[in-house]
Amino acid sequence: MDQNRRELDLQAHKILEMGVEDIPSFIEGLRAQKALSKLVCQINSASLSRDPGARQVAQKMLDRLGFI
């Protein structure tokens, strides 16, 4: 598993385990840290991956964050 996938899996775990009420502050925190674009880029790369597992994780993350 490469470094990007490990980072994505760590972020996915955090996102999928947090309460719905925590999502807005999480997104705002990433924006304030200038890290939201990096996360969205990782999710986008995973959603375009040939790896079906990575695509599934990306889809779940987007759903949870309310981007779809």
N, CA, C and O atoms as a GROMACS GRO file, in nm:
protein
  272
    1MET      N    1   0.085  -0.117   0.000
    1MET     CA    2   0.000   0.000   0.000
    1MET      C    3   0.090   0.124   0.000
    1MET      O    4   0.182   0.133   0.081
    2ASP      N    5   0.064   0.217  -0.088
    2ASP     CA    6   0.149   0.335  -0.096
    2ASP      C    7   0.111   0.440   0.009
    2ASP      O    8   0.008   0.428   0.075
    3GLN      N    9   0.194   0.540   0.022
    3GLN     CA   10   0.176   0.644   0.124
    3GLN      C   11   0.045   0.719   0.106
    3GLN      O   12  -0.023   0.746   0.204
    4ASN      N   13   0.009   0.752  -0.017
    4ASN     CA   14  -0.116   0.824  -0.041
    4ASN      C   15  -0.237   0.743   0.004
    4ASN      O   16  -0.331   0.797   0.061
    5ARG      N   17  -0.233   0.613  -0.023
    5ARG     CA   18  -0.346   0.528   0.018
    5ARG      C   19  -0.354   0.519   0.170
    5ARG      O   20  -0.463   0.519   0.226
    6ARG      N   21  -0.238   0.510   0.236
    6ARG     CA   22  -0.238   0.506   0.383
    6ARG      C   23  -0.297   0.635   0.440
    6ARG      O   24  -0.378   0.631   0.533
    7GLU      N   25  -0.256   0.749   0.385
    7GLU     CA   26  -0.310   0.877   0.430
    7GLU      C   27  -0.460   0.884   0.406
    7GLU      O   28  -0.535   0.930   0.493
    8LEU      N   29  -0.504   0.839   0.290
    8LEU     CA   30  -0.646   0.838   0.258
    8LEU      C   31  -0.722   0.749   0.355
    8LEU      O   32  -0.829   0.787   0.403
    9ASP      N   33  -0.669   0.632   0.386
    9ASP     CA   34  -0.735   0.541   0.478
    9ASP      C   35  -0.745   0.601   0.619
    9ASP      O   36  -0.847   0.584   0.686
   10LEU      N   37  -0.641   0.671   0.662
   10LEU     CA   38  -0.645   0.736   0.794
   10LEU      C   39  -0.752   0.846   0.796
   10LEU      O   40  -0.830   0.855   0.891
   11GLN      N   41  -0.755   0.927   0.692
   11GLN     CA   42  -0.856   1.033   0.684
   11GLN      C   43  -0.996   0.972   0.674
   11GLN      O   44  -1.090   1.022   0.735
   12ALA      N   45  -1.010   0.865   0.598
   12ALA     CA   46  -1.140   0.799   0.581
   12ALA      C   47  -1.189   0.749   0.716
   12ALA      O   48  -1.306   0.767   0.750
   13HIS      N   49  -1.102   0.686   0.791
   13HIS     CA   50  -1.142   0.635   0.922
   13HIS      C   51  -1.192   0.749   1.010
   13HIS      O   52  -1.296   0.738   1.075
   14LYS      N   53  -1.117   0.859   1.012
   14LYS     CA   54  -1.155   0.974   1.094
   14LYS      C   55  -1.290   1.030   1.049
   14LYS      O   56  -1.377   1.058   1.132
   15ILE      N   57  -1.306   1.047   0.920
   15ILE     CA   58  -1.429   1.106   0.866
   15ILE      C   59  -1.549   1.016   0.887
   15ILE      O   60  -1.656   1.062   0.927
   16LEU      N   61  -1.533   0.889   0.860
   16LEU     CA   62  -1.646   0.796   0.868
   16LEU      C   63  -1.688   0.768   1.012
   16LEU      O   64  -1.801   0.726   1.037
   17GLU      N   65  -1.599   0.792   1.108
   17GLU     CA   66  -1.630   0.768   1.248
   17GLU      C   67  -1.686   0.892   1.320
   17GLU      O   68  -1.746   0.880   1.426
   18MET      N   69  -1.667   1.011   1.263
   18MET     CA   70  -1.712   1.132   1.333
   18MET      C   71  -1.863   1.150   1.318
   18MET      O   72  -1.924   1.103   1.222
   19GLY      N   73  -1.919   1.218   1.415
   19GLY     CA   74  -2.062   1.244   1.412
   19GLY      C   75  -2.096   1.347   1.305
   19GLY      O   76  -2.014   1.431   1.268
   20VAL      N   77  -2.218   1.338   1.257
   20VAL     CA   78  -2.265   1.431   1.153
   20VAL      C   79  -2.249   1.576   1.198
   20VAL      O   80  -2.217   1.663   1.118
   21GLU      N   81  -2.272   1.600   1.326
   21GLU     CA   82  -2.262   1.736   1.379
   21GLU      C   83  -2.120   1.790   1.378
   21GLU      O   84  -2.099   1.911   1.389
   22ASP      N   85  -2.021   1.702   1.366
   22ASP     CA   86  -1.880   1.743   1.366
   22ASP      C   87  -1.825   1.773   1.227
   22ASP      O   88  -1.716   1.830   1.214
   23ILE      N   89  -1.899   1.737   1.123
   23ILE     CA   90  -1.851   1.752   0.985
   23ILE      C   91  -1.823   1.900   0.951
   23ILE      O   92  -1.715   1.929   0.899
   24PRO      N   93  -1.915   1.993   0.978
   24PRO     CA   94  -1.887   2.133   0.941
   24PRO      C   95  -1.761   2.189   1.006
   24PRO      O   96  -1.683   2.258   0.940
   25SER      N   97  -1.740   2.161   1.134
   25SER     CA   98  -1.620   2.214   1.199
   25SER      C   99  -1.495   2.145   1.148
   25SER      O  100  -1.388   2.207   1.140
   26PHE      N  101  -1.506   2.017   1.112
   26PHE     CA  102  -1.392   1.945   1.053
   26PHE      C  103  -1.352   2.010   0.921
   26PHE      O  104  -1.233   2.034   0.896
   27ILE      N  105  -1.450   2.036   0.836
   27ILE     CA  106  -1.422   2.099   0.706
   27ILE      C  107  -1.364   2.238   0.726
   27ILE      O  108  -1.269   2.276   0.658
   28GLU      N  109  -1.421   2.314   0.819
   28GLU     CA  110  -1.370   2.449   0.847
   28GLU      C  111  -1.227   2.443   0.899
   28GLU      O  112  -1.144   2.526   0.863
   29GLY      N  113  -1.198   2.345   0.983
   29GLY     CA  114  -1.061   2.329   1.034
   29GLY      C  115  -0.962   2.299   0.923
   29GLY      O  116  -0.852   2.354   0.920
   30LEU      N  117  -1.002   2.210   0.830
   30LEU     CA  118  -0.915   2.181   0.716
   30LEU      C  119  -0.894   2.304   0.630
   30LEU      O  120  -0.783   2.330   0.582
   31ARG      N  121  -1.001   2.381   0.610
   31ARG     CA  122  -0.990   2.503   0.530
   31ARG      C  123  -0.896   2.602   0.596
   31ARG      O  124  -0.813   2.664   0.530
   32ALA      N  125  -0.910   2.618   0.727
   32ALA     CA  126  -0.825   2.712   0.801
   32ALA      C  127  -0.677   2.670   0.796
   32ALA      O  128  -0.588   2.754   0.795
   33GLN      N  129  -0.653   2.539   0.794
   33GLN     CA  130  -0.516   2.486   0.788
   33GLN      C  131  -0.464   2.477   0.645
   33GLN      O  132  -0.352   2.435   0.621
   34LYS      N  133  -0.549   2.518   0.551
   34LYS     CA  134  -0.517   2.508   0.408
   34LYS      C  135  -0.488   2.363   0.369
   34LYS      O  136  -0.396   2.334   0.291
   35ALA      N  137  -0.568   2.271   0.426
   35ALA     CA  138  -0.552   2.129   0.399
   35ALA      C  139  -0.673   2.068   0.329
   35ALA      O  140  -0.670   1.950   0.292
   36LEU      N  141  -0.778   2.146   0.310
   36LEU     CA  142  -0.898   2.093   0.246
   36LEU      C  143  -0.871   2.054   0.101
   36LEU      O  144  -0.917   1.948   0.056
   37SER      N  145  -0.799   2.136   0.029
   37SER     CA  146  -0.769   2.105  -0.112
   37SER      C  147  -0.690   1.975  -0.125
   37SER      O  148  -0.714   1.897  -0.216
   38LYS      N  149  -0.597   1.953  -0.033
   38LYS     CA  150  -0.517   1.830  -0.037
   38LYS      C  151  -0.607   1.709  -0.017
   38LYS      O  152  -0.595   1.609  -0.088
   39LEU      N  153  -0.698   1.717   0.081
   39LEU     CA  154  -0.789   1.605   0.106
   39LEU      C  155  -0.879   1.580  -0.015
   39LEU      O  156  -0.898   1.466  -0.056
   40VAL      N  157  -0.934   1.685  -0.072
   40VAL     CA  158  -1.021   1.670  -0.188
   40VAL      C  159  -0.943   1.612  -0.305
   40VAL      O  160  -0.997   1.530  -0.380
   41CYS      N  161  -0.819   1.651  -0.321
   41CYS     CA  162  -0.734   1.595  -0.428
   41CYS      C  163  -0.711   1.446  -0.405
   41CYS      O  164  -0.715   1.368  -0.499
   42GLN      N  165  -0.686   1.406  -0.280
   42GLN     CA  166  -0.666   1.265  -0.248
   42GLN      C  167  -0.794   1.185  -0.276
   42GLN      O  168  -0.790   1.075  -0.332
   43ILE      N  169  -0.907   1.242  -0.236
   43ILE     CA  170  -1.034   1.174  -0.259
   43ILE      C  171  -1.060   1.161  -0.410
   43ILE      O  172  -1.103   1.056  -0.458
   44ASN      N  173  -1.033   1.269  -0.483
   44ASN     CA  174  -1.053   1.267  -0.628
   44ASN      C  175  -0.964   1.162  -0.695
   44ASN      O  176  -1.010   1.087  -0.781
   45SER      N  177  -0.838   1.157  -0.655
   45SER     CA  178  -0.747   1.056  -0.711
   45SER      C  179  -0.796   0.916  -0.682
   45SER      O  180  -0.791   0.828  -0.768
   46ALA      N  181  -0.844   0.894  -0.560
   46ALA     CA  182  -0.894   0.762  -0.523
   46ALA      C  183  -1.020   0.727  -0.602
   46ALA      O  184  -1.040   0.611  -0.639
   47SER      N  185  -1.104   0.826  -0.627
   47SER     CA  186  -1.228   0.798  -0.701
   47SER      C  187  -1.200   0.764  -0.847
   47SER      O  188  -1.284   0.702  -0.913
   48LEU      N  189  -1.084   0.804  -0.897
   48LEU     CA  190  -1.046   0.774  -1.035
   48LEU      C  191  -0.951   0.654  -1.045
   48LEU      O  192  -0.906   0.617  -1.154
   49SER      N  193  -0.920   0.595  -0.932
   49SER     CA  194  -0.826   0.484  -0.924
   49SER      C  195  -0.881   0.358  -0.991
   49SER      O  196  -1.002   0.341  -1.005
   50ARG      N  197  -0.791   0.273  -1.031
   50ARG     CA  198  -0.830   0.141  -1.084
   50ARG      C  199  -0.867   0.046  -0.971
   50ARG      O  200  -0.931  -0.057  -0.993
   51ASP      N  201  -0.826   0.081  -0.851
   51ASP     CA  202  -0.851  -0.002  -0.733
   51ASP      C  203  -0.995   0.017  -0.686
   51ASP      O  204  -1.030   0.126  -0.640
   52PRO      N  205  -1.079  -0.086  -0.696
   52PRO     CA  206  -1.218  -0.070  -0.655
   52PRO      C  207  -1.234  -0.037  -0.507
   52PRO      O  208  -1.329   0.031  -0.468
   53GLY      N  209  -1.142  -0.084  -0.424
   53GLY     CA  210  -1.146  -0.053  -0.281
   53GLY      C  211  -1.124   0.095  -0.256
   53GLY      O  212  -1.191   0.156  -0.174
   54ALA      N  213  -1.028   0.153  -0.328
   54ALA     CA  214  -1.000   0.296  -0.315
   54ALA      C  215  -1.119   0.378  -0.363
   54ALA      O  216  -1.155   0.479  -0.302
   55ARG      N  217  -1.180   0.335  -0.473
   55ARG     CA  218  -1.299   0.406  -0.524
   55ARG      C  219  -1.413   0.403  -0.424
   55ARG      O  220  -1.483   0.502  -0.404
   56GLN      N  221  -1.432   0.288  -0.362
   56GLN     CA  222  -1.539   0.274  -0.263
   56GLN      C  223  -1.514   0.364  -0.142
   56GLN      O  224  -1.607   0.428  -0.092
   57VAL      N  225  -1.392   0.368  -0.094
   57VAL     CA  226  -1.357   0.454   0.019
   57VAL      C  227  -1.382   0.601  -0.018
   57VAL      O  228  -1.439   0.676   0.061
   58ALA      N  229  -1.340   0.640  -0.136
   58ALA     CA  230  -1.360   0.778  -0.182
   58ALA      C  231  -1.508   0.813  -0.187
   58ALA      O  232  -1.548   0.922  -0.145
   59GLN      N  233  -1.588   0.723  -0.238
   59GLN     CA  234  -1.733   0.746  -0.247
   59GLN      C  235  -1.794   0.765  -0.108
   59GLN      O  236  -1.874   0.856  -0.087
   60LYS      N  237  -1.755   0.680  -0.014
   60LYS     CA  238  -1.806   0.691   0.122
   60LYS      C  239  -1.766   0.823   0.186
   60LYS      O  240  -1.845   0.887   0.255
   61MET      N  241  -1.641   0.865   0.162
   61MET     CA  242  -1.593   0.991   0.218
   61MET      C  243  -1.672   1.109   0.161
   61MET      O  244  -1.714   1.197   0.236
   62LEU      N  245  -1.691   1.110   0.030
   62LEU     CA  246  -1.767   1.219  -0.032
   62LEU      C  247  -1.910   1.223   0.021
   62LEU      O  248  -1.964   1.330   0.047
   63ASP      N  249  -1.971   1.106   0.035
   63ASP     CA  250  -2.107   1.099   0.088
   63ASP      C  251  -2.110   1.154   0.230
   63ASP      O  252  -2.197   1.235   0.264
   64ARG      N  253  -2.018   1.112   0.312
   64ARG     CA  254  -2.015   1.153   0.454
   64ARG      C  255  -1.991   1.302   0.468
   64ARG      O  256  -2.050   1.367   0.555
   65LEU      N  257  -1.904   1.357   0.384
   65LEU     CA  258  -1.873   1.500   0.392
   65LEU      C  259  -1.982   1.587   0.328
   65LEU      O  260  -1.981   1.709   0.343
   66GLY      N  261  -2.075   1.523   0.259
   66GLY     CA  262  -2.187   1.597   0.199
   66GLY      C  263  -2.153   1.660   0.066
   66GLY      O  264  -2.220   1.754   0.024
   67PHE      N  265  -2.050   1.608  -0.001
   67PHE     CA  266  -2.011   1.664  -0.130
   67PHE      C  267  -2.083   1.600  -0.247
   67PHE      O  268  -2.061   1.639  -0.362
   68ILE      N  269  -2.170   1.503  -0.220
   68ILE     CA  270  -2.250   1.446  -0.328
   68ILE      C  271  -2.395   1.446  -0.287
   68ILE      O  272  -2.481   1.403  -0.363
   0.00000   0.00000   0.00000
